[in-house]
Amino acid sequence: MATVLTESSQSAEHVLLVEDDEVFALIMQRTLAKNGYEVTVMHDAPGVEACVLTESFAALIVDGNLPSGDGFELCRKLRPRFGGIIMLLTGRDDDLDELMGLELGADDYVRKPAEPRLVLARLKAHLRRHARAHAPSANVSVLTFGDIKIDVERREVTRSGSAVVLTDAEFDLLVALASRAGEIVDRDTLFQGTRGVEYDGLDRSIDMRVSRLRKLLGDDPVQPRIIKTVRGRGYLFAR
């Protein structure tokens, strides 16, 4: 049975932290609570799905390795039914694991050991981006490139009339590139625009999301024609 601890605040933003390291969980809980978040802590996978589907969470921070479950599997199961932020927090130090996490729908992948203030900063950036993305707008903007249609207002993408399901982070990256079609956009600009924080020169999440976008849009990963890599400079969305 998972342990559930909840610390309330006046904030409407409720965060679920699933972390088996009780010391780190307590530090993370206090850090989040001091910054105005309501925090629920669970130490294992059982009960997480039910909790997410019955409570209203703005974000989930989930450890990749749990005593009786797998954070990656939780992400896979919850992503289709949860529209908020999912951050995977894990000690796995492998790019393939990070790619898998992003493909399963995680908005971020933070490697341990992690500084709680860094986790907090990245959470804030994701929540700001999420709020902007879902804010009402009177403008309708549709970008069309061949059989690819990007409805910016409705946050919908279709290819040959069929829906392409993207996470918020993937959609934001696609729009950042497509809205500047024909231009080379560097990683610094993409990172700042989609993540809300400065690029550290090491994070490969942008590259991994580009790889996934190519797959979802039917682009050739070896000789891409839609999203091209310009070596040493960034990416170019072809007109």
PyMOL commands that set and color helices and strands:
alter all, ss='L'
color gray80, all
select helices_A, chain A and resi 22-34+48-54+71-81+95-103+116-133+168-178+187-195+205-216
alter helices_A, ss='H'
color red, helices_A
select strands_A, chain A and resi 4-7+14-18+38-42+59-63+65-66+69-70+85-90+108-111+142-145+148-151+156-159+162-164+184-185+227-230+234-237
alter strands_A, ss='S'
color yellow, strands_A
deselect
rebuild
show_as cartoon
